[in-house]
Amino acid sequence: MTQFLGEFDCKLDAKGRMSMPSGLRKQISPEAKEKFVLNRGFENCLALYPMDEWQKISAEINQLNMFVKKNREFARYFYRGASELELDAAGRLLLPKRMCEYAGIDKDVILSAWSNKIEIWSKEKFEAMLNDEPSDFATLAEEVMGKINRGGEHGEVS
């Protein structure tokens, strides 16, 4: 499984192309063959998945019962705007204009790489999101991660 890590400043050129930082290119699995799927992400960012990771996620969604309305709605919203992209010979991705409009991206971009995807943010929205950090991150961490029981009685590691 891909495990991306890092935060990268990038710029779009006049045609909407973005160079993939070498630090990220090194993290792409050979199975992806430098092919990606770009999708609308949460909080008005874009989500870039290596093709091999996208296929795994699609397989999970395809197992949903499409006779259930919530499942159909989820699939429609998840797949909306999904576009296949490939690195060009210069290591650039051409971001579709419509997707850039959705995310408010014009020139300055932040790539936030974590887990199996790379989030693509407008620099302004990324900084605003970071400035909206919970006042007590430790409490949030306990609420989210404290529920994971690793053998201890109350979630503590034994």
Residue pairs with C-beta under 8 A, 6 or more apart in sequence:
1 53
1 116
2 27
2 28
2 29
2 32
2 50
2 52
2 53
2 115
2 116
3 27
3 115
3 116
4 24
4 27
4 113
4 114
4 115
4 116
4 117
4 118
5 27
5 113
5 114
6 21
6 23
6 24
6 27
6 111
6 113
7 110
7 111
7 112
7 113
8 21
8 23
8 24
8 110
8 111
8 113
9 108
9 109
9 110
9 123
10 18
10 19
10 21
10 108
10 109
10 110
10 111
11 18
11 107
11 108
11 109
12 18
12 95
12 100
12 105
12 106
12 107
12 109
13 92
15 94
16 94
16 95
16 96
16 97
16 100
17 88
17 92
17 93
17 94
17 95
18 92
18 93
18 95
18 109
18 120
19 90
19 91
19 92
20 87
20 91
20 92
20 93
21 111
22 91
24 111
24 113
24 118
25 87
25 91
27 113
28 34
28 50
29 50
29 52
31 50
31 51
31 52
32 50
32 51
32 52
32 53
33 51
34 86
34 87
35 50
35 51
35 84
35 85
35 86
36 48
36 49
36 50
36 51
36 54
36 84
36 85
36 86
36 87
36 93
37 48
37 49
37 51
37 54
37 82
37 83
37 84
37 85
38 46
38 47
38 48
38 49
38 81
38 82
38 83
38 85
38 93
38 95
38 96
38 99
38 120
39 46
39 47
39 48
39 49
39 78
39 79
39 81
39 82
39 83
40 46
40 47
40 80
40 81
40 99
40 102
40 103
41 47
41 103
41 117
41 119
41 120
43 125
43 129
44 102
44 103
44 104
44 125
45 103
45 112
45 119
45 120
45 121
45 125
45 126
46 95
46 99
46 100
46 102
46 103
46 105
46 119
46 120
46 121
47 117
47 118
47 119
47 120
48 85
48 93
48 117
48 118
48 119
48 120
49 57
49 116
49 117
49 118
50 116
51 84
53 116
53 117
56 116
57 116
61 74
61 75
61 78
61 79
64 71
64 74
64 75
65 71
66 72
66 75
81 96
81 98
81 99
81 102
83 96
83 99
85 93
85 94
85 95
86 93
87 93
88 94
95 105
95 120
100 106
103 120
103 121
103 122
103 125
104 122
104 124
104 125
105 120
105 121
105 122
106 122
108 122
108 123
108 124
109 120
109 121
109 122
109 123
110 120
110 121
110 122
110 123
110 126
111 118
111 119
111 120
111 121
112 118
112 119
112 121
112 126
113 119
121 129
134 140
146 155
147 155
148 155
149 155
150 156
150 157
150 158
151 157
151 158
152 158
